[in-house]
Amino acid sequence: MSISPAPRQRAALACALLFTVAVAGCGSATTPEAASSQATEAAVPLATTVTTANGAWAVVVMGGPAAEEDNFWQLFTVPAGGSRWSLVTPPAVADNGGLVTTADSGGASQLRVAFRPSQSLTFSPLASTADDGRTWTTGLLDAPIAADPDALAARGTGMLALLTDGAIERSASSGATWSTLARPGAITASAGSRCRVTALTAVSLTASGTPLAGAACSAAGSVGIFAYAQGTWRATGPALTGSLASQPVRVLRLTGTAAGTTALLTAGTGSNARLYAAWTSDGNRWTISSPFQTRGAQVRSSGTGPAGLAWVMLGDGQAVTVSGRSTSWRSLPAPPAGTAVLGVLPGGAVDALAVAGGTLTFFRLTGTWSKTQEIKVPIQYGSSS
């Protein structure tokens, strides 16, 4: 079914629509374990951007307090060669729980979106677009997707989804049907024993379609990236040297792109924490960046850009980027107040997207930040839809 963007409907209509989709497309029932582990708010930053050859996409949360369910996640896009962003959030589905997005890592113009459960739902509606958000095709993941920005991955008709209980689901039909690739604890019990996996954090697909999973390790010196082949998982993360080899490592991002996979890692904790980026074209051979010392600042948002670029915004207001070409981090001028994410256009221009209630303001970096655009989102406070 395809739908064109329309004004947001109230929660009753959204739930009715989701129920109709669920009856038509559900497979296995949601397990009590998955439902009980569902978080009401995103446990890690879901605000992000991704850049493809066709343009850039941004996910931000807008509106009021999450505690009052007046927070609404929104999706924006700008086409390649353009400079104006547009609001393209899929309509008629409650999105208070957050949006998890993935662009086709094979280079196709398709973007897929999973809605994290909210309003007492225990499954994740899906939507996909191949025309820059003008129309959307609906689908269903009959389980709650995890609150991680890379909990969804796609390449061609192949898809992966990381669930809140730590299971990994796989689809070979663009999300029409799903099967279990890894049950909760499967990676921990096999390939993850050396790194002592504490949580799975991301999934991705290589150029050949090999599933990858990212994790947090409690053992020092292990990067929790695992590849699946012939029924087994094996460790495939980059080799560690220096201070990175003496610290526990968490995989924050594992994003598939047309050029390969970009990973964002954090090693150590507190004032000793350092950021690293790593890149692979095949899931086996990795290039790793120099470290960036966060001085205890938490990652507030992150994303990817063209040619393997990665960006990070920290809680102390710093904004940094790193490219696979240089492997050295670059500090940007302090972004404007309220900046939620950075958007890197296909041509390399950098935009800051600043949120104030229902208003999103865009700033372009041209030596300094200059305002270029403003979008007022028609949020229906109190509707929770």
Secondary structure, DSSP 8 states (H G I E B T S, - for coil): -EE-------HHHHHHHHHHHHHHH--S---HHHHHT--SS-SS---EEEEETTEEEEEEEEES-GGGT-EEEEEEEEETT----EE---SSS--TT-EEEEE-TTS-S-EEEEE---TT--SEEEEEESSTTSSEEEEEESS-B-SSTTSEEEETTEEEEEBTTS-EEEESSTTSS-EEEE-TTHHHHTTTTTTTEEEEEEEEE-TT--EEEEEEEEEET---EEEEETTEEEE------GGGGGSEEEEEEEEEETTEEEEEEEES-GGG-EEEEEEESSSSSEEE---EE-TT--EEEEEE-GGG-EEEEETTS-EEEE-TTT--EEE-----TTEEEEEE-TTS-EEEEEEETTEEEEEEESSSEEEEEEEE----TT---
